[in-house]
Amino acid sequence: VLRRLLRRAARHGRLLGIDHPFLYQVCETVIAENASAYPELVEKKDYIIKVLKVEEERFSKTIDQGMEILNSIMDKISADQINQAVFSGEDAFRLYDTFGFPIDLTKEILAERGLPIDEEGFFRLMGEQKKRARDARKDVSGWDTDEMLDVEGKAEFVGYEKICSQGKILAILDEDGNPVDSLTEGMKATVVLDSTPFYAESGGQVGDSGVIVRGKSIFRVKDCKKSPTGQFLHLGVMKSGLMNVGDTIDSIVDEERRIAIMRNHTACHLLQASLRQVLGTHVQQAGSMVDEHRCRFDFTHFSAMTPEEIAQTEEKVNQLILGAYDVTVTEMPIAEAKKLGAMALFGEKYGETVRVCNVSGKSVELCGGTHISNTARIGLFKIISESSVAAGVRRIEAATGANVLELIRQDEALLAQTCESLKAGSPSELPQKAEAITAQLKDKEKEIEALQHKIADMRIEGLFENAMEVKGCKVIFAAFTGTAPDTVKAMCDQVRANAPKMIAVFACAQGEKATVFAACGDEAVKKGAHAGNLIRQLTAKLGGKGGGRPEQAQGGVTDIFKIDEALTEVPSMLESMIKD
């Protein structure tokens, strides 16, 4: 809602002729006027101003793109039809989905033009998109939790206290989700137990893996999920033997994998605490994913982190690890957890009793996941990347423990390979080697450029000899392959400077695209030659666009196979331009 208000205000500012961010400046006055009633505004003044400015700058790009498309669509609706026409839901959805143009803003602009909008069509397309997203999620998991077997009674989860336990098979589902009585060797299935140590995927933490055993019969659990009815669903394959519904079994979680997951989960908590110290208390968790390899943490922040901020955050997390702080997880009433200052995930629903993960007061969060008992067991923490995932939301991916050592080994191997390639004795020599090679490449580029200019001069001389004449002006045209655009442009400039009555049109292809240049000497321009108009006509024939001044112009094209044919039409184009 707040973003909508800001965007409407920014747009009305544009209607008044303000085409740059301005709300963040007005914000200072608003804060000053309301400081006595809302003192927190003064405390957060710098943050509020930064967020407003970033939001305005981001919306400026959105509205520029969106308005261009919106205006082009409205221009297609003739004036005598405007009272009968309706702005299609398809176009409104394209503006929203492709360009991020809000539907309420589209409606407001159309209302100013007296043009109704097909809202029903827009929301139908929105619904279809959401359905596609749901179907995609279903395809990824391989099954739909809404259609799982409804088994009476909820399973008991004992995985907080132990990784091995005894239980009973309540139900078995085959690969298609149909209830069956038995598991046979090689069968892919989902097993429902009355008691389990397997953690089911939730709160961003992946499900456990391991084995379910009865004597010599083994069912390998690859993942564990939770159904809407509260059942723990163990997905996997029967490796050997036979199991039946009602059998008593032993469940054993893969301990090494569980510990690696716990390291990453606790590290996520330390990361959030550190980010709030480095970036500010506006940082809130916006999502996470932890498995045995990585921890991924999404958080609210208005801009990309600087290298210094990333380094500070990484350092603070590692200080908490080296501090060997105890991690305690306690169940308590939610009111008591709030008194402790426990952080919660925005939008998450919690019951009356919650689990609180407390890292010796350094980090206190509501969390239903599994955690290591002391921060020292994390070992080491390394940020791999920091990126944007949505407006105002950043993402950090990081590794811990043995995974950091593996990253170090990979980096060392890469350094060794680079040293060998550059003939450096040690990594410390690489910067000097790289600088030397860069200098050599620049020298070679200059040599190549000089040779290209010589070749170009020779070609120009040849073109001059075969120049065509159009109404008293000389015309030359040619297509070059493997010649840099800057060199071809310089050739055009050279022709214009040295031959007042000359008109030159040159093209150079690079990959699947080409650039076309035109230059007209001063005398040719006086007779009516216009490089800009010439380029516009040429690029229109070649699937591109361009233009420029009468003296010189350029354009980009994509239909490179028709360039030679199009260039032969240059004389006839000039016939209609040049005066007798």
C-alpha positions as CSV (number, residue, x, y, z in Angstrom):
1,V,0.0,0.0,0.0
2,L,2.8,2.4,0.9
3,R,4.6,1.7,-2.4
4,R,1.4,2.4,-4.3
5,L,1.0,5.8,-2.5
6,L,4.6,6.7,-3.2
7,R,4.3,5.8,-6.9
8,R,1.1,7.8,-7.3
9,A,2.7,10.8,-5.7
10,A,5.8,10.4,-7.9
11,R,3.7,10.2,-11.0
12,H,1.7,13.3,-10.0
13,G,5.0,15.1,-9.5
14,R,5.8,14.2,-13.1
15,L,2.5,15.7,-14.3
16,L,3.6,18.9,-12.6
17,G,6.9,18.8,-14.5
18,I,9.1,17.3,-11.8
19,D,11.0,14.6,-13.7
20,H,13.5,13.7,-11.0
21,P,13.2,12.1,-7.5
22,F,11.8,14.7,-5.1
23,L,9.7,12.9,-2.4
24,Y,12.8,12.1,-0.3
25,Q,13.5,15.9,-0.1
26,V,9.9,16.6,1.0
27,C,10.2,13.8,3.5
28,E,12.5,15.9,5.7
29,T,9.7,18.4,6.2
30,V,7.2,15.7,7.0
31,I,9.6,14.2,9.6
32,A,10.2,17.5,11.2
33,E,6.5,18.3,11.5
34,N,5.7,14.9,13.1
35,A,8.8,14.5,15.2
36,S,7.0,15.2,18.5
37,A,4.3,12.6,17.9
38,Y,6.5,10.0,16.3
39,P,10.1,10.4,17.6
40,E,11.1,7.1,15.9
41,L,10.9,9.0,12.6
42,V,13.8,11.2,13.6
43,E,15.8,8.0,14.7
44,K,15.2,6.4,11.3
45,K,15.4,9.6,9.3
46,D,18.5,8.7,7.2
47,Y,17.1,5.2,6.5
48,I,13.7,6.6,5.4
49,I,15.2,9.1,3.1
50,K,17.5,6.5,1.5
51,V,14.6,4.1,0.9
52,L,12.4,6.8,-0.5
53,K,15.1,7.9,-2.9
54,V,15.9,4.3,-4.1
55,E,12.2,3.6,-4.5
56,E,11.7,6.8,-6.6
57,E,14.7,6.0,-8.8
58,R,13.5,2.5,-9.3
59,F,10.0,3.6,-10.2
60,S,11.4,6.2,-12.6
61,K,12.7,3.4,-14.8
62,T,9.5,1.5,-14.5
63,I,7.2,4.4,-15.4
64,D,9.4,5.5,-18.3
65,Q,9.2,2.0,-19.9
66,G,5.6,1.5,-19.0
67,M,4.4,4.9,-20.2
68,E,6.1,4.4,-23.6
69,I,4.2,1.1,-24.1
70,L,0.9,2.5,-22.6
71,N,1.0,5.6,-24.9
72,S,1.7,3.5,-28.0
73,I,-1.3,1.3,-27.2
74,M,-3.6,4.3,-26.6
75,D,-2.3,5.9,-29.8
76,K,-3.6,2.9,-31.7
77,I,-7.1,3.7,-30.5
78,S,-8.5,6.3,-32.8
79,A,-10.2,9.4,-31.4
80,D,-13.6,8.5,-32.9
81,Q,-13.5,5.1,-31.1
82,I,-12.2,6.1,-27.7
83,N,-15.7,6.2,-26.1
84,Q,-16.5,2.7,-27.3
85,A,-13.1,1.1,-27.0
86,V,-11.9,-0.9,-23.9
87,F,-8.2,-1.2,-22.9
88,S,-7.6,-4.9,-23.0
89,G,-6.8,-7.1,-20.0
90,E,-4.0,-8.7,-22.0
91,D,-2.3,-5.3,-22.5
92,A,-2.7,-4.3,-18.9
93,F,-1.3,-7.7,-17.8
94,R,1.7,-7.3,-20.2
95,L,2.4,-3.9,-18.7
96,Y,2.3,-5.4,-15.2
97,D,4.1,-8.7,-15.8
98,T,6.8,-7.5,-18.2
99,F,7.4,-3.9,-17.2
100,G,6.3,-4.0,-13.5
101,F,3.6,-1.3,-14.2
102,P,1.1,-1.4,-11.4
103,I,-2.5,-2.1,-12.4
104,D,-3.9,0.7,-10.2
105,L,-1.6,3.2,-12.0
106,T,-2.7,1.9,-15.4
107,K,-6.4,2.4,-14.4
108,E,-5.7,5.9,-13.1
109,I,-4.0,7.0,-16.4
110,L,-6.7,5.4,-18.5
111,A,-9.4,7.1,-16.4
112,E,-7.8,10.5,-17.2
113,R,-8.2,9.6,-20.9
114,G,-11.8,8.4,-20.4
115,L,-10.8,4.9,-21.4
116,P,-12.2,1.9,-19.5
117,I,-10.1,-1.2,-18.8
118,D,-11.0,-4.9,-19.0
119,E,-10.2,-5.7,-15.3
120,E,-11.9,-9.1,-15.6
121,G,-9.5,-10.1,-18.3
122,F,-6.5,-8.8,-16.3
123,F,-7.4,-10.7,-13.2
124,R,-8.2,-13.8,-15.2
125,L,-4.6,-13.7,-16.6
126,M,-3.3,-13.1,-13.1
127,G,-5.1,-16.2,-11.9
128,E,-3.7,-18.3,-14.8
129,Q,-0.2,-17.1,-13.9
130,K,-0.6,-18.1,-10.3
131,K,-2.0,-21.5,-11.4
132,R,1.1,-22.0,-13.6
133,A,3.3,-21.2,-10.6
134,R,1.4,-23.7,-8.4
135,D,1.7,-26.4,-11.1
136,A,5.4,-25.7,-11.5
137,R,5.9,-26.2,-7.7
138,K,3.9,-29.4,-8.0
139,D,6.1,-30.6,-10.9
140,V,9.3,-29.9,-8.9
141,S,8.2,-31.9,-5.8
142,G,6.6,-34.6,-7.9
143,W,3.4,-34.7,-5.8
144,D,0.7,-32.5,-4.5
145,T,0.4,-32.3,-0.7
146,D,-3.3,-31.3,-1.0
147,E,-4.0,-34.7,-2.5
148,M,-2.1,-36.8,0.0
149,L,-3.5,-39.7,1.9
150,D,-5.6,-38.6,4.9
151,V,-4.4,-40.7,7.8
152,E,-6.0,-40.3,11.2
153,G,-3.9,-38.9,14.0
154,K,-0.7,-36.7,13.8
155,A,2.7,-38.2,13.7
156,E,5.0,-37.7,16.7
157,F,8.2,-35.9,15.8
158,V,11.2,-36.9,18.1
159,G,14.0,-35.5,15.9
160,Y,14.8,-32.6,18.2
161,E,16.1,-35.1,20.9
162,K,17.4,-38.0,18.8
163,I,18.2,-39.1,15.3
164,C,17.2,-42.8,15.7
165,S,13.8,-44.1,16.9
166,Q,11.3,-46.9,16.7
167,G,7.9,-46.5,15.1
168,K,5.1,-48.2,13.1
169,I,4.2,-47.9,9.4
170,L,0.7,-46.3,9.2
171,A,0.4,-46.1,5.4
172,I,2.3,-46.6,2.2
173,L,1.7,-44.6,-1.1
174,D,3.1,-45.8,-4.4
175,E,4.8,-43.6,-7.0
176,D,1.4,-42.4,-8.3
177,G,0.1,-41.6,-4.8
178,N,-2.2,-44.6,-4.5
179,P,-2.4,-46.5,-1.1
180,V,-0.8,-49.9,-1.1
181,D,-0.1,-52.5,1.6
182,S,3.5,-53.4,0.9
183,L,6.9,-52.2,-0.1
184,T,8.9,-54.4,-2.5
185,E,12.5,-54.1,-3.7
186,G,13.1,-51.2,-6.2
187,M,9.7,-49.6,-5.4
188,K,9.5,-45.8,-5.2
189,A,7.1,-44.8,-2.5
190,T,6.0,-42.5,0.4
191,V,5.9,-44.0,3.9
192,V,3.8,-42.6,6.7
193,L,5.0,-43.4,10.3
194,D,3.4,-42.9,13.7
195,S,6.7,-41.6,15.1
196,T,9.8,-40.2,13.3
197,P,13.1,-38.6,13.9
198,F,13.1,-37.2,10.3
199,Y,12.7,-33.5,10.1
200,A,10.1,-32.5,7.5
201,E,10.9,-29.6,5.2
202,S,9.7,-26.4,6.7
203,G,10.8,-22.9,7.6
204,G,13.4,-22.9,4.8
205,Q,15.2,-26.1,6.2
206,V,15.2,-29.1,3.9
207,G,13.9,-32.4,5.0
208,D,16.2,-35.1,6.5
209,S,17.4,-38.2,4.6
210,G,18.4,-41.6,6.0
211,V,17.0,-45.1,6.2
212,I,14.0,-47.0,7.6
213,V,15.0,-50.5,8.6
214,R,13.1,-53.8,9.5
215,G,15.6,-56.6,10.0
216,K,17.5,-56.8,6.7
217,S,14.9,-54.8,4.8
218,I,15.9,-51.2,4.0
219,F,13.9,-48.3,2.7
220,R,16.2,-45.4,1.8
221,V,14.6,-42.0,2.7
222,K,15.6,-39.3,0.2
223,D,13.4,-36.5,1.6
224,C,10.8,-35.8,4.3
225,K,7.8,-33.5,3.9
226,K,4.7,-32.7,5.9
227,S,1.2,-33.1,4.7
228,P,-1.6,-30.6,5.5
229,T,-3.1,-33.2,7.9
230,G,0.1,-33.2,10.0
231,Q,1.6,-36.5,8.7
232,F,5.3,-36.9,8.1
233,L,5.8,-38.2,4.6
234,H,9.0,-40.1,4.0
235,L,9.8,-40.1,0.2
236,G,12.3,-42.7,-1.1
237,V,13.0,-46.1,-2.6
238,M,12.9,-49.7,-1.3
239,K,16.5,-50.9,-1.5
240,S,16.1,-54.4,-0.3
241,G,13.6,-56.8,1.3
242,L,9.9,-56.3,2.1
243,M,7.9,-54.1,4.4
244,N,4.1,-53.9,5.1
245,V,1.7,-51.5,6.7
246,G,1.6,-52.2,10.4
247,D,5.3,-53.3,10.6
248,T,7.4,-52.0,13.5
249,I,10.5,-50.4,12.1
250,D,13.7,-48.4,13.1
251,S,14.2,-44.9,11.6
252,I,17.8,-43.7,11.3
253,V,18.6,-40.1,10.1
254,D,21.8,-39.5,8.1
255,E,23.7,-37.8,11.0
256,E,26.5,-36.3,9.0
257,R,24.0,-34.6,6.7
258,R,21.8,-33.4,9.6
259,I,24.8,-31.8,11.3
260,A,25.8,-30.0,8.1
261,I,22.2,-28.7,7.8
262,M,22.2,-27.6,11.4
263,R,25.5,-25.7,10.9
264,N,24.0,-23.8,8.0
265,H,20.7,-23.1,9.9
266,T,22.4,-21.6,12.9
267,A,24.7,-19.7,10.7
268,C,21.6,-18.0,9.1
269,H,20.6,-16.8,12.5
270,L,24.1,-15.4,13.1
271,L,24.0,-13.8,9.7
272,Q,20.8,-11.9,10.4
273,A,22.2,-10.6,13.7
274,S,25.4,-9.5,12.0
275,L,23.5,-7.8,9.1
276,R,21.4,-5.8,11.5
277,Q,24.6,-4.5,13.1
278,V,26.3,-3.7,9.8
279,L,23.4,-2.4,7.7
280,G,20.8,-1.4,10.4
281,T,17.9,-2.7,12.3
282,H,15.6,-2.3,9.2
283,V,17.0,-5.7,8.1
284,Q,14.3,-8.4,8.4
285,Q,14.3,-11.9,7.1
286,A,12.4,-12.3,3.8
287,G,13.0,-16.0,3.3
288,S,15.7,-18.6,3.6
289,M,16.8,-22.0,2.4
290,V,19.3,-24.2,4.2
291,D,20.6,-27.6,3.2
292,E,23.8,-29.5,3.8
293,H,25.7,-27.5,1.2
294,R,24.7,-23.9,1.5
295,C,22.7,-21.4,3.5
296,R,20.7,-18.9,1.5
297,F,19.3,-15.9,3.3
298,D,16.9,-13.3,1.8
299,F,16.5,-10.0,3.7
300,T,15.0,-6.5,3.3
301,H,17.5,-3.8,2.3
302,F,17.3,-1.0,-0.2
303,S,20.6,-1.3,-2.1
304,A,23.4,-3.7,-3.0
305,M,25.9,-4.3,-0.2
306,T,29.3,-2.8,-0.7
307,P,32.4,-5.1,-0.6
308,E,33.3,-3.5,2.7
309,E,29.8,-4.3,4.2
310,I,30.1,-7.9,3.0
311,A,33.5,-8.2,4.6
312,Q,32.3,-6.7,7.9
313,T,29.3,-9.0,7.9
314,E,31.4,-12.1,7.3
315,E,33.9,-11.0,10.0
316,K,31.1,-10.5,12.6
317,V,29.6,-14.0,11.9
318,N,33.1,-15.6,12.2
319,Q,33.7,-13.7,15.5
320,L,30.4,-15.2,16.8
321,I,31.6,-18.7,15.7
322,L,35.1,-18.2,17.3
323,G,33.4,-17.0,20.5
324,A,32.0,-20.5,21.1
325,Y,28.6,-19.3,22.3
326,D,26.1,-21.9,23.5
327,V,22.9,-22.3,21.5
328,T,19.8,-23.2,23.4
329,V,16.4,-24.0,22.0
330,T,13.4,-23.6,24.4
331,E,9.7,-24.0,24.1
332,M,7.8,-21.1,25.7
333,P,4.5,-19.1,25.4
334,I,4.7,-16.6,22.6
335,A,4.1,-13.7,25.0
336,E,7.3,-14.7,26.9
337,A,9.2,-15.0,23.7
338,K,8.2,-11.4,22.7
339,K,9.4,-10.1,26.1
340,L,12.8,-11.7,25.3
341,G,12.9,-9.7,22.0
342,A,12.7,-12.8,19.9
343,M,12.6,-12.0,16.2
344,A,9.9,-13.6,14.1
345,L,9.5,-14.0,10.3
346,F,7.1,-11.3,9.0
347,G,3.8,-12.8,7.8
348,E,4.4,-16.2,9.6
349,K,1.6,-17.5,11.8
350,Y,2.6,-18.8,15.2
351,G,0.8,-20.8,17.9
352,E,0.5,-20.0,21.6
353,T,3.6,-22.0,22.2
354,V,6.8,-21.4,20.2
355,R,10.4,-22.6,20.0
356,V,13.0,-19.9,20.7
357,C,16.6,-20.3,19.4
358,N,18.9,-18.3,21.7
359,V,22.6,-17.9,20.8
360,S,23.7,-16.6,24.3
361,G,21.7,-13.4,23.7
362,K,23.6,-12.5,20.5
363,S,20.7,-13.8,18.4
364,V,17.2,-14.6,19.6
365,E,14.7,-15.9,17.1
366,L,11.5,-17.9,16.9
367,C,12.4,-21.1,15.0
368,G,11.2,-24.6,14.5
369,G,14.3,-25.9,12.9
370,T,17.3,-27.9,14.2
371,H,20.5,-26.2,15.4
372,I,24.0,-27.1,16.6
373,S,24.6,-26.8,20.4
374,N,27.5,-24.3,20.2
375,T,28.6,-21.8,17.5
376,A,32.1,-23.2,17.5
377,R,30.7,-26.3,15.8
378,I,30.0,-24.2,12.7
379,G,33.7,-24.0,12.1
380,L,33.9,-21.3,9.5
381,F,31.6,-19.0,7.5
382,K,32.1,-17.7,4.0
383,I,29.8,-15.5,1.9
384,I,29.7,-16.7,-1.7
385,S,27.5,-14.2,-3.3
386,E,25.2,-11.2,-2.6
387,S,22.5,-10.3,-5.1
388,S,19.0,-8.9,-5.7
389,V,15.9,-11.1,-5.8
390,A,13.1,-8.4,-5.8
391,A,12.6,-4.8,-5.2
392,G,14.0,-4.0,-1.7
393,V,15.1,-7.6,-1.1
394,R,18.7,-8.9,-1.2
395,R,20.0,-12.4,-1.1
396,I,23.2,-13.8,0.5
397,E,24.5,-17.3,-0.2
398,A,27.1,-18.7,2.1
399,A,28.9,-21.9,3.1
400,T,30.0,-23.2,6.5
401,G,32.3,-25.9,7.9
402,A,33.8,-28.5,5.5
403,N,32.1,-26.7,2.6
404,V,34.2,-23.7,3.2
405,L,37.3,-25.9,3.1
406,E,36.1,-27.3,-0.2
407,L,35.7,-23.8,-1.6
408,I,39.3,-23.0,-0.5
409,R,40.6,-26.1,-2.2
410,Q,38.8,-25.1,-5.4
411,D,40.2,-21.6,-5.3
412,E,43.7,-23.0,-4.6
413,A,43.4,-25.3,-7.6
414,L,42.3,-22.4,-9.8
415,L,45.2,-20.3,-8.6
416,A,47.6,-23.1,-9.3
417,Q,46.2,-23.5,-12.8
418,T,46.3,-19.8,-13.5
419,C,50.0,-19.6,-12.2
420,E,50.9,-22.4,-14.6
421,S,49.1,-20.7,-17.6
422,L,50.7,-17.3,-16.9
423,K,54.1,-18.9,-15.9
424,A,54.0,-17.3,-12.5
425,G,56.1,-18.8,-9.7
426,S,53.5,-18.2,-7.0
427,P,50.0,-16.5,-6.7
428,S,51.7,-13.3,-5.4
429,E,53.3,-12.9,-8.9
430,L,49.9,-13.0,-10.7
431,P,49.0,-9.3,-10.5
432,Q,52.4,-8.3,-12.0
433,K,52.0,-11.0,-14.7
434,A,48.4,-9.9,-15.5
435,E,49.5,-6.2,-15.8
436,A,52.3,-7.2,-18.2
437,I,50.0,-9.3,-20.4
438,T,47.3,-6.5,-20.4
439,A,50.0,-4.0,-21.5
440,Q,51.1,-6.3,-24.3
441,L,47.5,-6.8,-25.4
442,K,46.9,-3.0,-25.5
443,D,50.1,-2.6,-27.7
444,K,48.9,-5.4,-30.0
445,E,45.4,-3.8,-30.2
446,K,47.0,-0.5,-31.2
447,E,49.1,-2.3,-33.9
448,I,45.9,-4.0,-35.2
449,E,44.0,-0.7,-35.2
450,A,46.9,1.0,-37.2
451,L,46.9,-1.8,-39.7
452,Q,43.1,-1.6,-40.1
453,H,43.4,2.1,-40.7
454,K,46.0,1.4,-43.4
455,I,43.8,-1.2,-45.0
456,A,40.8,1.1,-44.8
457,D,42.8,3.9,-46.5
458,M,43.8,1.5,-49.3
459,R,40.1,0.5,-49.7
460,I,39.0,4.1,-49.7
461,E,41.4,4.9,-52.5
462,G,40.0,2.0,-54.5
463,L,36.4,3.1,-53.8
464,F,37.3,6.7,-54.9
465,E,38.4,5.3,-58.3
466,N,35.0,3.5,-58.7
467,A,32.8,6.3,-57.2
468,M,29.4,6.8,-58.8
469,E,28.1,10.2,-59.6
470,V,24.6,11.4,-58.6
471,K,23.6,14.9,-59.7
472,G,27.1,16.3,-59.3
473,C,28.0,14.4,-56.1
474,K,30.3,11.4,-55.8
475,V,28.9,8.4,-54.0
476,I,30.8,5.4,-52.5
477,F,29.5,2.5,-50.5
478,A,30.9,-0.7,-49.1
479,A,30.4,-3.4,-46.5
480,F,33.4,-4.5,-44.3
481,T,33.8,-7.7,-42.4
482,G,36.1,-8.0,-39.4
483,T,36.7,-4.2,-39.2
484,A,35.9,-2.5,-35.9
485,P,32.9,0.0,-36.0
486,D,35.2,2.8,-34.7
487,T,37.5,2.3,-37.7
488,V,34.7,2.3,-40.2
489,K,33.3,5.5,-38.6
490,A,36.7,7.1,-38.8
491,M,36.8,6.2,-42.5
492,C,33.5,8.0,-43.0
493,D,34.8,11.1,-41.2
494,Q,37.9,11.0,-43.3
495,V,35.9,11.0,-46.5
496,R,33.7,13.9,-45.3
497,A,36.7,16.0,-44.2
498,N,38.7,15.5,-47.5
499,A,36.0,15.4,-50.1
500,P,33.2,18.1,-49.8
501,K,31.2,16.7,-52.7
502,M,31.5,13.1,-51.5
503,I,28.8,10.9,-49.9
504,A,30.0,7.7,-48.1
505,V,27.9,4.8,-46.8
506,F,29.8,2.0,-45.0
507,A,28.6,-1.0,-43.1
508,C,30.5,-3.4,-40.7
509,A,29.1,-6.7,-39.5
510,Q,30.0,-8.2,-36.1
511,G,28.3,-11.5,-35.2
512,E,24.6,-11.4,-35.9
513,K,24.4,-7.6,-36.0
514,A,25.8,-4.8,-38.1
515,T,26.4,-1.0,-37.9
516,V,25.8,1.3,-40.8
517,F,27.5,4.7,-41.1
518,A,26.8,7.6,-43.5
519,A,28.8,10.8,-44.1
520,C,28.0,13.7,-46.5
521,G,30.5,16.4,-47.4
522,D,29.6,20.1,-46.9
523,E,28.9,20.7,-50.6
524,A,26.8,17.5,-50.8
525,V,24.7,18.7,-47.8
526,K,24.1,22.0,-49.5
527,K,22.7,20.2,-52.5
528,G,20.2,18.3,-50.3
529,A,22.1,15.2,-49.2
530,H,21.1,14.1,-45.7
531,A,23.0,11.4,-43.9
532,G,20.3,10.9,-41.2
533,N,17.5,10.4,-43.7
534,L,19.7,8.0,-45.7
535,I,20.4,5.9,-42.6
536,R,16.7,5.9,-41.6
537,Q,15.8,4.5,-45.1
538,L,18.6,1.9,-45.0
539,T,18.0,0.6,-41.5
540,A,14.2,0.3,-42.2
541,K,15.1,-2.2,-45.0
542,L,17.5,-4.1,-42.7
543,G,15.4,-4.6,-39.6
544,G,16.9,-1.9,-37.5
545,K,16.8,1.8,-36.8
546,G,19.0,4.8,-36.7
547,G,19.4,8.4,-37.8
548,G,21.5,11.5,-37.2
549,R,22.5,14.9,-38.7
550,P,22.7,15.8,-42.4
551,E,26.5,15.6,-42.2
552,Q,26.9,12.2,-40.4
553,A,24.6,9.5,-39.0
554,Q,24.6,5.8,-38.0
555,G,22.3,3.0,-37.2
556,G,22.1,-0.7,-36.1
557,V,20.6,-3.5,-38.1
558,T,20.0,-7.2,-37.7
559,D,19.3,-8.5,-41.2
560,I,23.0,-8.6,-42.1
561,F,22.5,-10.9,-45.2
562,K,20.7,-8.1,-47.1
563,I,23.3,-5.4,-46.5
564,D,25.0,-5.7,-49.9
565,E,21.7,-5.6,-51.7
566,A,20.5,-2.6,-49.6
567,L,23.7,-0.6,-50.3
568,T,23.1,-0.9,-54.0
569,E,20.0,1.2,-53.5
570,V,21.9,4.1,-52.0
571,P,22.3,6.0,-55.4
572,S,18.5,5.8,-56.1
573,M,17.8,7.1,-52.5
574,L,20.1,10.0,-53.1
575,E,18.4,10.8,-56.5
576,S,15.3,12.0,-54.6
577,M,17.3,14.0,-52.1
578,I,19.9,15.9,-54.1
579,K,18.8,18.9,-56.1
580,D,19.9,19.4,-59.7
